[in-house]
Amino acid sequence: MDNIRNLVIFSFIFGLIAGILALVPFLGIFILLIMMFCSSFIIIVLMKKTGYIVFNNEAGGLLYGGIAGFVSFIGFAITFLPVAYILSLIFKESYYTGISFIVKNGFSIMLMIVLFIGILCALMNAFSGLASVYVSNNPTGQTQKKFTLDIAKGLKNGFRFKNKND
């Protein structure tokens, strides 16, 4: 339970920081793509390095990646949307005009869009969390040595993978 609580706190803080950084117009799209695809990878690797989260199976990485993706996007939206709305009121024709239009005319639609994109981030980041646990459990040197292709006998054997441990 402590792992999930720590994960939610780290993810929310990561989302808040990403929401502040996304206010810079040319960084916004890159931050959004990072939030969509690899925020859980960054969060899980950081938490494993600092010792705040401990698990070794891929199913845990899948679950924690989904939680991290959803919570970090909600933190991103809580930070980015109100500040972008205030900036759109100050600068009339700016990057944030569409956000002010949605906030003024369809607040419930905006909430549905945020939840939908949050679920989408959870799905994408679940795979990213799975990949981060797999990579951390299997160092690259170990996985590359596991299977080799024997080219000299390749024509006779049909280029099958041969396990060195046999």
N, C-alpha and C positions, 0 to 999 in steps of 0.2 A: 504494500500500500504506500510505503514511503517512496518507492520508485515512481509510482504514478503521480504522486503529489509533487515530487521534485521535477518530473518531466513537464507537468502542467505549468509550474512556475517558470521554469527555464523557457518553455515554448512561448508563454505569454510575454515574457520580457523580450525574447527575440522578435516577436511580432510587433511589439511597441517600437523597438529600435528600427525595424524595417519600415514601419509606417512613417516614422520621422524622416528616414533617409529617402523614402519614395516621394517626398514632397519636392525634391529637386527634379525638375521636369525631365531631364535627359536620363536620370537614374531610375525613374519610376517604373519603366517597362522592364528593366533588368531585375529590379528588386521583386517585381511581381512574378517574373519567371522563376526566380530563386525560391520565392514562397510557394509556387505551384509545384516545383519538381524536386528541390533538394534541401528544403529547410530541415526536414527530419534527419537527413544525413549529417548536416552540420551540428544539429542539436545532440544527436546520439553520440557522435564521435567526441564532442566537447564534454558531454557528461561522463562518458566512459574514461576519458583521459583524466578528469578531475575526481573520479570515483563516486559520483553521485548516483550512478545507475549500474547495476550488476545483473547481467543475464548472458547466457551463452547460446541459446537456441534461436533458430530463425523465426519461429512462431512469435516469440517475444518481440523480436525486431519488427515483425509485421504489425503487431498490435500497437507497440509504442510509436512506430512511424506514423500510423494513422492518427493516433491521439495528438502527436506533435504537429502534424500537418493541419489538423482542424483548429487546434487551440492557437497556433501561431498565426493562422489567417484571421481568426476572430480578433486577436490582439492587433494585427495589422489594420483591420477595418475600423476598429474602435479608435485608433489613432489617426489614420489617414482621412477617413471620410469627414469628420467634423472640422478638422483643420483645413482640408481642401475646400470645404464649403465656405469657411470664413475667408480664405484667400480669394475665392471666386466673387465674394461680395466686395472685396477691396479692389481687385483687378477685374474689371467688367468683362473684357474679352481676353480670356486666358485659357490655359491648359485645363482648368478645373470647371469650365462652364457646364459641361455635361453632368458633372456630379451635382452642381447646384440645381440644375433642372430636375434631376431625379429626386433630390431631397425635397424640393418645393412641391412637386406635382405627384409624386408617388412614393411616399415613405414606406408603405407596406410592401410595395414591389421591390424597393431597394433592400429591405430586410430579407425578402425571399431570395433575391439574387446573391446576397452575402452568404446566406445559409447554403445555397446551392453550390457556390464556388468553394465554400468551406468544406463541403462534403467531397467535392472534386479534388481539392487539395489533400484531403485525408486519404483518398484512394491512391493518388499519385505518390504521396509521401509514404504510404504503407509499403509500396515497392521499394522506395528509396531506403527506408529503415531496414527492410529485409536485406537489401544489398549491402548496407553498412555493416550489419552483423555478419553476413557471409564473408565480406572482405576482412573484417577484423579477426574472424575465427580461422580463416585460411590465408596465411601470408602468401604473397605472389610467388616466392621461391618454392614453397611447398607444393602449390597447385601446379606449377609448371613442370616439376619433376615427377609428378604422379604418372602421367601418360607421355609416351614418346612414339613417334612414327619411325619405324625401321625402314629407311628408304632402300637399303641394299636388298632386302627381301620383299620389297613392296610389290614388285610385279608378280611374284609367286603367290603371295598371301592376299593380294587384292587391296593393299594399302589399309589394313586394319590397324587399329590402335592396339599396342601391346603394353600390358601392365608390367612395370619393372619389378613389382613385388612378387610376381609369380615365379 
